[in-house]
Structure formats: C-alpha cells, structure tokens
C-alpha cells in the first residue's frame, strides 16, 4: 500500500494505539487473562481459533465518507474521476487486514498486515491479555511490546485497550477513537 494511504487510512494499528484506558473503561471482567484462562465467549472462541484473515472493508467503515469527500474535492467537476479516485483508495485498503493467533504463552496475538512492494508486511503484532465483554466483544490489552512497521510511527501504549466485536460469522469490527468504526470481513 502506498505511504499516503497508509498514513491516512484507519488501520487497526491506529485503532489499537489510539484506544487507551482513558478513552474507554477497562474491561468489566476480572483481570484480563491469557487465552487459556479467559471466560469463553463466541467472540473469543472465534478469534483464538485463528482460522482466517479478516480484510478491511472500506465501504462499511467510517473512514469511507472521509475518502469519498476527499476524492470529490480533488475532482469537483468530474464525478467519474471522483469515483475512480475512491475506487483506487478502496482497492489499496482491501489488501490490509488483521489476524489472530495464540502464542506459546497462550496470549492472543493481534497482527495487522498489508501489502508493501508486493509482499505482505506486518504493521503491528502484539501478544495480548484478553477479557470477554459479553458474548460478542473481546477486550485486548498488550502483554508485551508490539513490533512491526508502525511501531516507530505510532508507538503502542502498554495500557492500550482494543475492543473487537464479532458482528456475524464473517465480520469483525473495531472502533478507533479518531477514525470511527472499522469493519473487517473474513477472507475466503
């Protein structure tokens, strides 16, 4: 993905980095735990299953309106050019996603990734402690330092809290305090 789009699109790394304990209360569950001890929920079971990549869906995410407006402003008298501009942004964003795995210490590992120079690049990878917030939402808090390309640009605070909602069997969503709701769909 080009650097301009990477810097402006709401990536999961930014959702994670921007969401701190001050932005949203800590999980209501007891102390966040590793995957083995976390209270089971539909969302937690899905994420720790590690069955799929979830790819970013710009059209269903809050930043879509920002990019539509930006493209319309760049092409005020040419609606077809504005549509082509937005389609290019959508195409680039469609190559970004998130995945979840479980590490040797039983932490749920969050990874955001995308294409850089035709190859997959890790933007952010961090092991997390988790707590279920009901059946459809998991709260994740870093258990160790994050690594990846975006950690130099926007370091991840150790007290950051990321909430992942299981919308349906194929869709998850996260909310970035600055960018809004970010939607991801399971890759085929």
N, C-alpha and C positions, 0 to 999 in steps of 0.2 A: 504494500500500500504506500502511496506517496506520503512524504513527510507532512505536507499541508493537511491532508485529510486526517492523518494520524493525530496531528496536533489539535484538530478542531472537532473530530467526531467523539461522541461519548463512548469511550471504551470501558470495558469492565474494570480495567486497572484504575481508571479515574473514579469509577463508582466506589471501588474499594478504598482508594486513597482519600477520597473526599468524605466518606462516611466515618465520622468519629463518634466516640461515645457522647460527645456534646450535641451532635446532630440528631441522634436518636437514642432513646434509653437503651441500656444494656439489656440483653435477653432476659426474659422473665423467668426462665428455667433456672435451676440452681446454678452451680458454676458450670461454664461451658466445659465440655469434656472431649476426649478423643472419640473417634468413631465407635470403638468397642463399647464404651460406657454410655453413649448418648441415648436418650429416650428415642425409641424408634418412631418414625413418622413416615407417611407416604413420601414427603419431600426428601427426607434424609435417606431413606432406602433407595430412592431413585438416584440421588447424587452419589452416594457411596458405591452404587453398582458399577459406575464407570463404564457404562455401555455405549456412550456416544459422545460425539462433539455436538455442541449447540452453536449454531451460526447466527450472527447478528442479523436482525430483520429491521432495517431502517424504516420501512413504510409503517410499521406498527409501533415504532418507538418515538418518544417525544422529540428528539432532535430532527425528525423529518421536516417539521414545519420551519425550523431554522434554515435548513439547507434548501428547501423549496423557495423560501423568501430570498435567500442569498442568490440563488440562480436566477430568480425573476428580476432582482435588482441588477444583475450583471447583463441581462438581456431584456430590457424593459419593453422593447417594441417587437420582439421576436419570440412568441410563445413556444414555437418548436425548438428554438435554441435553448430556452429555459428548461424545457422538458428533457432535452438531450444532456444538458448540464447536470440536472438532478439524476438522470439515469446513470451517468458516469460515477457520481458520488455513491449511488446505491450499489453499483457493481463493485466498486472498491470496498465498500463496507461489508458486502456479502462474503468476503474472504476472511473476515475476522470472526473469532468465536471464543468460546470457553469450553473447558473440560474439567472434570473432577476425577480424582483417583484417591487411593488410600496408600500412604507410605508405610514403611516398616514399623514406625512408631504408632501406627493406627490413626494418624491425623488425616483429615480430609484435605487433600491438596487441590487448591484452586489454581488453574492455569489459564491465562488469556493468551491468544496467539493470533497471528495474521501472516500474510504474505509480505516478504521483503525481498526484492530482487528475484522473485520467482520461487523462493524457498520459504518454508514455514519458519517463523521466528517466534520466540517466546517473549511476550511483552511483560508479563508478570507471572511469577509462580511462587506460591507461598503455602506452607502447611498451616492448617487452621485447627483450632478447637471449635467445636460446634455445639449448638443448643437448638432444639426444636422449639418453634413458636407456633404451636398448633400443628395440625396435620399437613399444612401446605407451605410452611415457611421455615427456613433454616437460617439461623444467625451464625456467622463465621467470624472468628477473631484470630488474627495472626498468632501462631505458636512459635514462630521463628522469623528471622529476617527474610524478606522477599528477595528474589533475584529476577533478572530479566532486563530487557532493553529500557523499559520505562522507569526502573527504579532510580536511575540517575536524574531523569527529568522531573519526576514527581515521587519522592520517597514515600513509602507506605508507613504511616504511623503505627506503632505497635499496638495502640488502643483502637485502631480502626475496626468498625463493625460493618460487615456486609450482610445484607439480607437477600436471600434467594427464595423466590416464590415459585412453586410448581403450579403453573397456570392450568395445564392439562397434561395429558400423557406425552405430548411432543414439545411443550413450550415451557420455558422458564422466563422469569423477569427479575430484574434488579432495578433499584431506584438510586440514581445519582442525585445528591442534593442540589447540584448545579444544572445538570442536563435533563433530569426527569427520568421517566420510566424507560428502561432499556429492555427490549424483548429479543429472545434467542429461541430458535427452533432447532430441534434435533435434526442432525444431518442424516440423509438417507443412508 
